[in-house]
């Protein structure tokens, strides 16, 4: 066999964290998921960890981990999110590298990636080095080995970046065919022009770098890769396999590597069930012995380059104009309104370059007071990014200190300076330029990173930065300039410790807060606190110490917040006093509140805090939603009761009208929609689910022609069903549980629901491997309970389309 196949997936999401909270806030466009990271994980990253091979009857024959059979890279910031938010998926990705090493002669399939997905050819040498060092350190931390290969963000390449990689021991990278200029056999003098994508992609090449170092380069099959991503090739796993194999005849006289590279999100997110097409393609190739699966590290070891290559610098895989997409109106975009342009790209990058170059000397000048080599410290700061524990931060400072360790405000300042540099790199995340308009969420996000760097710098750079941002204009007149977007979306997002205290104060009215507590990347230690309640009104007073996990900046603050009911809420925060004024406030305001004198409470809060500027608007978005749900609960209950009365009294008339094909009056339809959706959501949330009631409500909705929140209800049912199956997985012989799960799955597969039963199938497939054989043995031995269990499990497997032997 002389054909080898390798499929590479570049898995990446832009960092979406609020720069001041280090957390992703709710993104309504991802509904019913909390945010786009969650949605893409559900549609792509998780399914690829447990993909399906389907038999001729459409039943699941086998579940496999795609990552262990392909080559892949994951963005470091995405892996950091997965580690915390989706640890099972994260572990599957990390484990797959070990499994692939067992399969591919000791070579793991994971590749590293420069840290913040910046376009390296457009970065200065210092940022290139830091981005590469951070990416390699993150990779080694997660995968417990050094990276053999690196995927360059957008495959954007220049010789300086390759040289830095080679100096760090990286052996190879991947490029698109049109990024090759010319080739020659090793030792030969004559070069052959292979520009315009004419390079033979079935073998590795070697680039000689300016320093004399060397880097192996694989040029993937560009046309086949584009067919996978954009031409519907994933509609059939067999067609997918045939397209890859078409790159070389079966008996071609020498070993050939047939390999493709696409965004990893192609497999499941961009193309639903694309992960299954990938799984079947690899299965088809192996089972029919059409080629041997490999990865780049294994192939390079057995097939060292025989040819040298010269690359075309400042090129990428997603811009036919080189790297214009990230600094110029080159014509590359993803759509948009007729007549739109991307002239905003150049002034945006120039403004950020100016800011970077203003912050660099500030950083160096201040940081060298405490750090022996400020730039070496920045290179090493990734260790703190990976672990913010006090012990690790202390060790980092010891490694880089110029003398005595900085303490107190000096320690806070040096950590702030390092955070300033982190955000000054984050603001170059490539997504900020990739799309259509300056006002896009990706571009606003990089402006937020720039805003965080500006806030830390605190030396008057903001005014000139904003002046430069004015030159970047949105295609939408309403959005205005980069300055307008900054003023609208960035400045209001900036927070300080008093605002964190205000958030804590407001939420303390609506929940019992532990002590110590956390508000995102801040720790809160409550020194004292009182909550007074009278009907729907509440008053909270307290003293807290707020400390940033990232910089160690800390403050002792007093707060007072009064809630009159509904959305009427005011809060104030100030530095804590030690002269007894706060204790006097608690006594006076608490007494006035208990006597119902709310006007006096407000006067006392105004007198003590000077101002009470915080309200529900001051809450961070996720908590704001939660508190508003609580605030609105009673009001909505009253409204729902009124609608329910309408529905209860007029349901017979509604049914009669529907039987005559007579449209329901809007008032009747609104009442029916609210009540039926509410009752369905409530019935789905019960433990155990009331399946008969759910069926009745669905039938009622159908009979009245009522529009249901299918997306939201499906999501709720999906999560409820997953919880039921988890219980079954833990207690497979619990009486009645298997029957209940079977009934719930049957309901879930019926209209109008649109459920992804992936997780449920995974658990039942695991039970098929671990529990079913023993139960089948019991049944074959004549055990009645075993026979009943096997019968029920087979029925459940049939509902889930799982093949049972």
Secondary structure as UniProt FT lines:
FT   STRAND          3..11
FT   TURN            19..22
FT   HELIX           28..30
FT   TURN            31..32
FT   HELIX           36..40
FT   HELIX           41..45
FT   HELIX           46..49
FT   STRAND          51..54
FT   TURN            56..57
FT   STRAND          60..64
FT   HELIX           66..68
FT   STRAND          71..74
FT   HELIX           76..85
FT   HELIX           87..103
FT   TURN            104..106
FT   STRAND          110..113
FT   TURN            115..116
FT   HELIX           120..122
FT   HELIX           125..143
FT   STRAND          149..151
FT   HELIX           153..155
FT   HELIX           159..167
FT   TURN            168..169
FT   STRAND          172..176
FT   HELIX           177..179
FT   STRAND          180..185
FT   TURN            186..187
FT   STRAND          192..193
FT   TURN            195..198
FT   TURN            201..202
FT   STRAND          205..208
FT   TURN            210..211
FT   STRAND          214..220
FT   HELIX           222..230
FT   HELIX           233..235
FT   HELIX           237..245
FT   TURN            246..247
FT   STRAND          256..263
FT   HELIX           264..266
FT   TURN            268..270
FT   TURN            272..273
FT   HELIX           274..287
FT   TURN            288..289
FT   STRAND          292..293
FT   HELIX           296..302
FT   STRAND          307..311
FT   TURN            320..321
FT   HELIX           324..326
FT   TURN            338..339
FT   HELIX           344..367
FT   TURN            368..370
FT   HELIX           374..380
FT   HELIX           382..386
FT   HELIX           390..400
FT   HELIX           408..426
FT   TURN            427..428
FT   HELIX           431..434
FT   TURN            438..439
FT   HELIX           441..457
FT   HELIX           462..469
FT   TURN            470..471
FT   TURN            477..479
FT   HELIX           482..485
FT   HELIX           486..490
FT   HELIX           491..493
FT   HELIX           497..508
FT   TURN            509..510
FT   STRAND          517..519
FT   TURN            520..521
FT   STRAND          522..534
FT   TURN            535..536
FT   STRAND          537..548
FT   TURN            549..551
FT   STRAND          554..565
FT   TURN            566..567
FT   STRAND          568..575
FT   HELIX           581..594
FT   TURN            595..596
FT   HELIX           598..609
FT   HELIX           616..618
FT   HELIX           621..659
FT   TURN            660..661
FT   HELIX           666..685
FT   HELIX           691..704
FT   HELIX           710..730
FT   TURN            732..733
FT   TURN            735..736
FT   HELIX           737..748
FT   TURN            751..752
FT   HELIX           758..770
FT   HELIX           772..780
FT   TURN            781..782
FT   HELIX           784..799
FT   TURN            800..801
//
